[in-house]
Structure formats: structure tokens, C-alpha cells
Amino acid sequence: MPKRPARKSGAEAPDKLAGEKKDSPATKPDEGAKADAEPRPASGAAKAGRAEKKADAPAFIDPEAAKPATGRGKKKNAAGMEVSEERSGDQPVQADADDASPVPDRAQVGGSPVYKVERKLGKGGFGQVYVGTRLSSAGTRPAHEGGSNAVQVALKFEHRSSKGCNYGPPYEWSVYNAFSTLGGILGVPKVHYKGRQGEYYVMVMDLLGPSLWDTWNTNSQLMSQEMVACIAVEALAILENFHSKGFVHGDIKPENFLLGPPGTPTEKKLYLVDLGLATRWRDAICSTHVDYDQRPDIFRGTVRYASVHAHLGRTGSRRDDLESLAYTLLFLLKGRLPWQGYQGDNKGFLVCKKKMATSAEALCRYTPQAFRQHMEAVVNLKFD
């Protein structure tokens, strides 16, 4: 099987990387945009409903010239908190669709109770998430207990004209359907109802708390070694179970790890959300590993945390989730990754080049030895 390019100082990036579009300014730190590409399922996987976006890699420019003159590439909101700016080239929800068809005041799909649509929790590349409060209180239970009878839920709306719904319901639905037939999955919130209401596809899910990105921001952009170590243990357990079902997530990052609702028994429990880029690494029928392929014109994920293999357009496998998790943990621990701050059309090229040129020892300098050992292990994993 093809091996990962060596990561040594001065290593050259390939001439052509997975194509990406310009990053849109991030307005919500808890919602990560994904690449505007069709998740290419292996045989036995459900077809993705996302159109592929292809583009040639731009010419190389001097990294120093690409960096902003001040601020080290960070943006802050009105409250002085850093806002995530390292986004992939996903197509945002169409503004005219939102204006022409506003989210309904009430939601009821798939035999669900009637929910009043309240405050918005976030908005990502293909949808928006709101709090939904059940209007009928009979037989309800607290939101933190979850379940279809919870008094409060999360409502995810995706407009029927968005990129993710070109061919019907969102691709993410097929992933949740596969998990439901496998008996659910550890650390992934349950979807209780889904269906179409008016111009929107709607999912009714368990209501959760803040993301790791939110927590990092509210903690003055610092996390202790003990806290990050606890996150690592729980995140690895979630990914192990996720992978055991035959899927890879494809977009591991702080914004996609959520904690339980604050002030509840599950407030320190970790959850993994946003399965829109999940694909099969194992065939559903034969249980064999998917075949290796490389399509340099296609990129899927988030630039800051994506694996080098994802930048090179290689078929996603378990190693990619683990590499992205390693970058996520280092970001939470150190507050910055060496490839932050690049701007322009060729940002993905520059980020990949920097990742390939940065050794695990340099990347994990001044961190506990366990983080370096973990990084060295995951960047040297084989495709299968």
C-alpha cells in the first residue's frame, strides 16, 4: 500500500494538491464548514448527495508573503474571542434560500411531537441548528436525559436547495440510518425523527452543550494538560467505536466535539457530531477494506486539521481521523498550530507543505512525551 510522504525539514509538497475554494469568514466558532465535494462511498455505501468541486492547485507563493502582517492570522469577534478561520471550501447555505424560506416557527416531522423553534445554536456549511421546545408537556422528561420525549431537542434544518440536498435528503441521513441498524454508536447523539417540512429537511436530535472550541475560547484559549489528556482518552474511545461500525468521520476538529448540557450529569461527557463527510472504510457486504485511490483535485475536511493524505486527495481511512485528532489535541494544548495564518487561494497547498515539513518532535515541543509518541504513531500509519 502507498506510504505517507516522509515528514522531514525541507520536504517538498507535491505539485498538485486537493482543490479548494476560498475560505469564507467564519461567523460561528462552533460550526465547521466542510469541503464542497461528494463523499465517495465504497461499494455497499449509500451514495452521497454532494456535487464534486474540482480545481487545479494554485502556484506556490512564498509562505512569509502569504502570512498577514499582524495578528498572526487570528480573527476575533466583538467579545474579543478568537473565531475559527481555517475553513475548507464548502458551499454555505444559500442566503437567498434563507430569506425566501425562513425557518418555520414550529417543526413536526416523521411523527414527532410539535416543537417550537427557538434560539439558533449555530450555522454551518449545509445547515442551521436551533433549540426546539416541545409544546405538549405530557410525558416529557428533562432535555439532558435525551430521548424522543425530551422537553428540549436540537433541530437541524437544511434547505432543499442547498448543495447537500441536490439529490434528495441530506447524505448525513444515510449515515445515521446505517448507525441505527447497527444499534447506535457510543458518543454520537441520537436522531429521533427526521423528515421534510416545507422547504427544509429537518432532523430532531438530542440537545447537547458547548463544543471543545467554545470551551477553549471561554477558558482564555487555554486548556490544562490534564484536561486535554482526558479529552484524548474519551475521543479515542469514540473513534474506536465509530471505526468499528465501518465508517470514518472525515472532519475531526474541536468544533465537532461537543460536551453534554451544562449543569447536568453528562456535562463532562464527550460527543462527536456532524457526520456529513463520513464514509465507509470497510465494505458493508464483504467487510473488506476499501480500495486505495488518489484524486488530487478533490479535498474533503477542514484545512487546519485535515491529514496530509486528505490534502493529497487520497481515499479516507482510519488513519486520517487519528491524525486529525492529534492536531486537534495539540491545538487545544498549545493554542496554535504552525500552519495557521496562511491566506489566499493556495492556502491548502501551503498548509500541506508545512505539515509535511514539520516533524512530530518539532510539532510537540514543550508538550508531554505521550503527545509526541501519539503523533509519531498516527502519522506513520498505513492506509489499511
ZAMARGU-4260 file (C-alpha; in steps of 0.2 Angstrom, whole numbers, plus 5000, padded with zeros to 4 digits):
<rodrens>
0) 5000/5000/5000 | 5006/5018/4997 | 5015/5025/5011 | 5014/5043/5019 | 5027/5055/5012
5) 5041/5057/5024 | 5040/5072/5036 | 5057/5080/5037 | 5063/5098/5037 | 5063/5105/5020
10) 5052/5091/5012 | 5044/5096/4997 | 5025/5096/4994 | 5018/5088/4978 | 5015/5100/4964
15) 4996/5097/4965 | 4985/5096/4980 | 4967/5093/4983 | 4957/5108/4976 | 4948/5120/4987
20) 4939/5136/4986 | 4942/5152/4996 | 4938/5152/5014 | 4923/5162/5019 | 4925/5172/5035
25) 4918/5162/5050 | 4904/5169/5060 | 4901/5154/5072 | 4916/5146/5080 | 4906/5130/5084
30) 4901/5126/5066 | 4915/5119/5054 | 4912/5120/5036 | 4917/5105/5025 | 4924/5103/5008
35) 4912/5105/4993 | 4914/5088/4987 | 4905/5072/4986 | 4909/5059/4999 | 4914/5045/4988
40) 4907/5029/4996 | 4914/5012/4993 | 4904/4998/4987 | 4889/4995/4998 | 4889/5013/5005
45) 4875/5025/5002 | 4878/5037/4988 | 4882/5055/4993 | 4872/5069/4988 | 4885/5082/4986
50) 4892/5088/4970 | 4911/5087/4967 | 4920/5103/4965 | 4937/5102/4956 | 4950/5114/4954
55) 4969/5114/4950 | 4981/5118/4963 | 4987/5136/4963 | 5005/5140/4960 | 5017/5141/4975
60) 5020/5158/4983 | 5032/5162/4997 | 5024/5157/5014 | 5030/5173/5023 | 5022/5184/5010
65) 5006/5174/5012 | 5005/5177/5031 | 4996/5193/5037 | 5007/5207/5043 | 4999/5207/5060
70) 4988/5197/5071 | 4996/5180/5066 | 4981/5176/5056 | 4969/5176/5070 | 4952/5185/5070
75) 4942/5190/5085 | 4924/5193/5087 | 4916/5208/5096 | 4919/5200/5113 | 4937/5198/5109
80) 4936/5179/5107 | 4945/5170/5093 | 4935/5165/5079 | 4939/5150/5068 | 4945/5155/5051
85) 4953/5139/5045 | 4938/5133/5034 | 4938/5121/5019 | 4929/5127/5003 | 4912/5121/5007
90) 4897/5130/4999 | 4887/5139/5013 | 4869/5139/5015 | 4862/5150/5001 | 4857/5167/5008
95) 4843/5169/4996 | 4836/5152/5001 | 4836/5158/5019 | 4827/5175/5015 | 4814/5167/5004
100) 4810/5152/5015 | 4813/5157/5033 | 4815/5143/5046 | 4797/5139/5052 | 4791/5144/5069
105) 4786/5126/5073 | 4793/5110/5067 | 4785/5092/5066 | 4792/5079/5055 | 4791/5060/5054
110) 4778/5058/5068 | 4787/5069/5080 | 4778/5080/5093 | 4776/5098/5089 | 4792/5109/5093
115) 4793/5127/5095 | 4809/5133/5086 | 4818/5145/5097 | 4836/5152/5098 | 4849/5147/5085
120) 4864/5137/5091 | 4874/5138/5075 | 4876/5138/5056 | 4887/5128/5046 | 4891/5124/5028
125) 4875/5115/5024 | 4863/5118/5038 | 4857/5128/5054 | 4854/5121/5071 | 4841/5128/5083
130) 4834/5123/5100 | 4817/5116/5099 | 4805/5115/5114 | 4791/5103/5114 | 4774/5111/5116
135) 4765/5097/5124 | 4772/5093/5141 | 4763/5077/5144 | 4775/5063/5146 | 4791/5073/5144
140) 4807/5072/5153 | 4822/5084/5155 | 4832/5088/5140 | 4848/5081/5147 | 4840/5064/5148
145) 4838/5064/5129 | 4826/5053/5120 | 4811/5056/5109 | 4801/5063/5124 | 4814/5076/5129
150) 4806/5093/5133 | 4820/5101/5123 | 4829/5095/5107 | 4841/5101/5094 | 4833/5104/5077
155) 4844/5104/5062 | 4837/5112/5046 | 4844/5110/5029 | 4836/5119/5014 | 4831/5108/5000
160) 4841/5119/4988 | 4857/5118/4997 | 4872/5108/4990 | 4870/5094/5002 | 4852/5091/4996
165) 4854/5091/4977 | 4848/5073/4975 | 4835/5072/4990 | 4838/5071/5009 | 4855/5076/5016
170) 4869/5062/5014 | 4871/5063/5033 | 4854/5055/5035 | 4860/5039/5026 | 4875/5038/5039
175) 4863/5040/5054 | 4852/5026/5046 | 4866/5015/5044 | 4871/5018/5063 | 4853/5015/5068
180) 4853/4997/5060 | 4869/4994/5069 | 4862/4998/5086 | 4868/5016/5088 | 4886/5021/5092
185) 4895/5027/5108 | 4897/5046/5109 | 4886/5050/5094 | 4869/5059/5098 | 4854/5050/5093
190) 4842/5056/5079 | 4824/5053/5085 | 4814/5060/5070 | 4818/5066/5053 | 4808/5072/5038
195) 4804/5086/5026 | 4794/5101/5031 | 4791/5114/5018 | 4807/5120/5010 | 4818/5111/5024
200) 4824/5094/5028 | 4823/5093/5047 | 4832/5081/5060 | 4827/5080/5078 | 4842/5076/5089
205) 4847/5076/5107 | 4852/5093/5114 | 4870/5095/5119 | 4881/5108/5126 | 4896/5118/5121
210) 4909/5112/5109 | 4928/5110/5113 | 4931/5126/5103 | 4919/5135/5114 | 4926/5128/5130
215) 4944/5133/5124 | 4938/5150/5120 | 4929/5153/5136 | 4945/5146/5146 | 4955/5161/5139
220) 4961/5150/5125 | 4970/5138/5137 | 4967/5120/5142 | 4977/5111/5155 | 4987/5095/5151
225) 4976/5085/5162 | 4960/5091/5153 | 4967/5088/5136 | 4973/5071/5141 | 4955/5067/5147
230) 4948/5073/5131 | 4961/5062/5121 | 4956/5046/5131 | 4937/5049/5128 | 4939/5054/5110
235) 4950/5039/5106 | 4936/5028/5113 | 4923/5037/5102 | 4933/5035/5087 | 4937/5016/5090
240) 4918/5013/5092 | 4915/5024/5076 | 4928/5014/5066 | 4921/4998/5072 | 4905/5001/5063
245) 4915/5003/5047 | 4915/5022/5045 | 4927/5036/5046 | 4921/5053/5051 | 4931/5063/5039
250) 4931/5080/5049 | 4938/5078/5066 | 4941/5095/5074 | 4936/5105/5091 | 4920/5112/5083
255) 4914/5094/5080 | 4916/5088/5098 | 4903/5093/5110 | 4900/5091/5129 | 4884/5087/5137
260) 4872/5101/5143 | 4879/5112/5157 | 4873/5108/5174 | 4868/5090/5170 | 4876/5073/5175
265) 4883/5072/5157 | 4891/5090/5156 | 4908/5082/5155 | 4904/5068/5143 | 4911/5070/5125
270) 4900/5068/5109 | 4905/5068/5091 | 4893/5077/5079 | 4892/5082/5060 | 4893/5066/5050
275) 4891/5074/5033 | 4908/5069/5027 | 4908/5051/5035 | 4912/5037/5023 | 4915/5019/5024
280) 4932/5012/5026 | 4925/4994/5026 | 4913/4987/5014 | 4896/4984/5021 | 4894/4967/5012
285) 4911/4959/5011 | 4918/4968/5026 | 4934/4971/5016 | 4944/4987/5017 | 4940/4999/5003
290) 4952/5001/4989 | 4966/5014/4989 | 4963/5028/4976 | 4970/5046/4974 | 4961/5060/4967
295) 4972/5076/4969 | 4958/5088/4963 | 4947/5083/4977 | 4948/5089/4996 | 4937/5084/5010
300) 4938/5091/5028 | 4944/5107/5036 | 4961/5113/5031 | 4968/5116/5048 | 4965/5099/5055
305) 4965/5088/5039 | 4978/5074/5037 | 4991/5076/5024 | 4983/5061/5015 | 4967/5071/5014
310) 4976/5086/5006 | 4983/5074/4993 | 4966/5068/4989 | 4969/5050/4995 | 4954/5039/5000
315) 4949/5042/5018 | 4953/5028/5031 | 4955/5027/5049 | 4972/5034/5050 | 4965/5051/5044
320) 4953/5053/5059 | 4968/5049/5071 | 4979/5061/5063 | 4966/5075/5063 | 4963/5071/5082
325) 4981/5073/5085 | 4981/5090/5078 | 4965/5094/5087 | 4973/5089/5104 | 4989/5099/5100
330) 4979/5114/5096 | 4969/5113/5112 | 4985/5111/5122 | 4996/5124/5114 | 4983/5136/5107
335) 4991/5136/5089 | 4997/5125/5075 | 5012/5130/5065 | 5002/5131/5049 | 4989/5144/5055
340) 4990/5161/5047 | 4991/5157/5028 | 4979/5166/5017 | 4974/5166/4999 | 4968/5153/4986
345) 4983/5142/4988 | 4981/5141/5007 | 4978/5122/5006 | 4994/5120/4997 | 5005/5130/5009
350) 4997/5121/5024 | 5000/5104/5017 | 5018/5109/5013 | 5020/5115/5031 | 5013/5099/5038
355) 5024/5088/5028 | 5040/5098/5033 | 5036/5098/5052 | 5042/5084/5062 | 5032/5076/5076
360) 5047/5081/5088 | 5046/5100/5082 | 5027/5100/5082 | 5026/5093/5100 | 5040/5103/5108
365) 5036/5108/5126 | 5022/5095/5127 | 5022/5079/5137 | 5031/5064/5129 | 5015/5055/5127
370) 5008/5068/5114 | 5024/5066/5104 | 5023/5047/5104 | 5005/5048/5099 | 5009/5060/5085
375) 5023/5049/5078 | 5012/5034/5079 | 4997/5041/5069 | 5007/5050/5055 | 5016/5033/5051
380) 5000/5023/5050 | 4997/5013/5034 | 4981/5015/5023 | 4973/4999/5030
</rodrens>
